[in-house]
Amino acid sequence: MNQIERNIIVGSLLGDGSLALYGRSKNAHYREHGGDSQIEYRKWKATKLANLGFKFSTGGKYGKLSSPSSEIFTELYKLYYQDRIKTITHENIKLLDHPIGLACLYMDDGSLVINSSTSRKNGIYIFPQVLIYSLCFSKEENIILCDHIKSTFDIEFSLKNRPDGKNFILQISKRNELMRFITLVKPYVDEIDCMKYKVDVKERLIINQDRLEGKYPNKNITVASFDIEDNSYSKNDELTIQRMKKEKFTDKEIAAMLNRPYWGIVDKIRRMRKNEEL
């Protein structure tokens, strides 16, 4: 099992997927069900995980994604299940270390929500939020997940209280964090047509702007900016990145030098190249 395969499985285990180990069975197997609208997504997973024997079958109401029994899944079962209940721990969350895993968690249990607020000056402000409905995990488990995403991917989620499930989900409301999150997962989400709506922030905002302008023709409708304000890196940090890239240092070595998460440095270098700063 390589890093990409492991992250798809782990991201899915944190979402819609599960591992089963029954009765006299020697090894566990993976299984996942979903609605009719997500069949294309399940088939994408089956293709990505074909080397591990994953298959999508059309049996049942919506079909299912499943794997054969294997020692690989037994080891994962031992890591992620306590008394047959799926759990997040400081140890097992370390296996989520590539953006494709975060993308799978988001596609499984995440949502791009377009909200609006009114102002005293007869205006309406439209803005996006990203939510991950991690309701099957406790507050403590959600904190572990939140902290891990920050330390590994340099994306800051916060906890939001809910009346259902185990009462907590993850959310991003800050523009910079949201756009950096979308940028990180978008290359993988865009591979699946039925999931693209979860990363098309601009299109979703425009649709809501048109709807509100039709409903409230006398109000001033303002839409949130898409630009990332890069205020987390100093000028010295940027000069260090420029120097080290010229000297052929790897992104991982630059991350270690600046004491930054690897995927945060990858994102920063991508933006510097886009702005012709590298």
C-alpha positions, 0 to 999 in steps of 0.5 A: 500500500503506497502513500496515495492508497493509504491516504484515500483509505484513511480519509475515507475511514474518517468519512463514509468508509468502514472496516469490518471484522466478523466472527471467525474471519481472520482478516478485516475488509473495507466497505462503503455505501453511498447515494446514487449521486456519488456512484462516480465518486465510488468508482473513482476510489475503486480505480485508485485502489485497484491494486489492493483489490477494491471493486465497485459493485452494483448490487444493492440499492446504490452499489457499494465499494469494497475490498477483499479481506487482508492483513492490511485492513486488519492492521488498520482495524486495530489502529482505528477501532476500539470496542468496534467503534471508529476512533481518532487518536494521536497515533492513527491520525498521523497516517493522514499525510497527503492532500488526497486523503484530506480531499476524500474526507471532504468529499465524503463528509464536507460541504461548501456552504454559501451564507449571507449576512445583512448590514445596517447600510441596506446591504447583504454580504455573501461569503463561503464556509467549509464544513466537515461533518465529523459528528461521529467523533467526540470533541476530543477526537475533533480537536486531534483532527483539527490540530493535525490538519493545522500541523500537517497541511497548515490549514486552520479549522475551528470546532463548531457546536451542533445539537446532533451526533456527538455535537461537534463539526469542523469549520473554516470561515476565514477567507485565507484559510478557506481559499488555501484549503480549496486550493489544496484539495481541488486537484483531486476533487476536480477529477470527479465531475459529481464532486466539483461543486464542492470546490467551485467557490466562484460559481457558487457565490455568483449563483447566490448573488444572482438569486439575492439580487433578484429577490432584493433589487434595492439592496447592495449585494457584496461578494467575498473576495477570492484573493489570498492575503499572504500575511503569514510569511515575512519578507525574510521567509520569502527571501529564504525560499527564493535563495534555497530554491535557486540552490536546489533545496527540496521543498521538504528541506525548506519546510525544515529550515523555516519550521513550517508544515511541508504542505504549507511550504508547497502551497506557498511556493506554488503561489510565489510561482504564480506571482512570478516571484520564483 
